[in-house]
Each structure stands twice: as C-alpha cells, then as structure tokens.
C-alpha cells in the first residue's frame, strides 16, 4: 500500500486568524465593547417589546422574533403566533381576512409599536410600515427613525 503524500496535509499559506492586517485594536479601549453591548440591549428591547405588545393584545404572540437596527432603520421579523380564530379562518380558506385584520390591527397599534422603538433607541420614529405573510407565518415591522447626525 502506498503512503499518502505528506504535502497534501501542509497548508500552502498562512492560516487566517480573523484579524485585519495592519489593524491592532486598542485593548484598553472599551468604546467598541460598550457600543456592541448597548446595541445588543437595544435589539433585545425591540424584539421583546414587540412580542409583549402582540401577546397583550392578541392573547398570544409570535414564537420567534429578530430585530435589526442600522443607521435610521429598524426592522423586526416576527414568526408564528396565529390565534385560534386566525388559524380557523386560514383553514377555512379565508386567509385574506386574516391579513386584512392584522393590517387593521397594526394601524390601530401604530403609536404603541412606535413607542417600543423610541424607548429602545432613544430616537423618534418618523415612519412605520408593516407586512404580513401566511405561509410561513411572518410579520415584518419596519420603522424609519428621525435622521441622526451619525454617519
């Protein structure tokens, strides 16, 4: 039996260690660590706040939520959470009634939804858009924040 060629197991170049060449972060600086922690807290407050709001008013809420916050834009994707009435309507072929009811609800709840975002980010919401999909059950809440001077 022939011995394997040892060259197959050797790397031809350096192993990437995840660092950017020529950039050494200042280990004494806590600015980026603090900013990341604060950003994570904002995202958690957004997701948890919207889920709690939906649970309070629907009687049950989404089973999953994930939020994104970049510059002047906040997006929250919510998955699952049809009520028994909504599921019955869907099963009976009345999916458009579920979407219409959710859109009407979200419009009535606009100020409450915006308050969650404003409390989490400390910034004023100037735009709110909402979308729903049935299969899979998804809701997408989009918020546009008052422009900041941060670039």
Helices and strands as residue ranges (DSSP letters): G 6-9, H 31-58, E 64-70, E 73-79, H 84-91, H 95-108, H 110-121, E 125-133, E 138-145
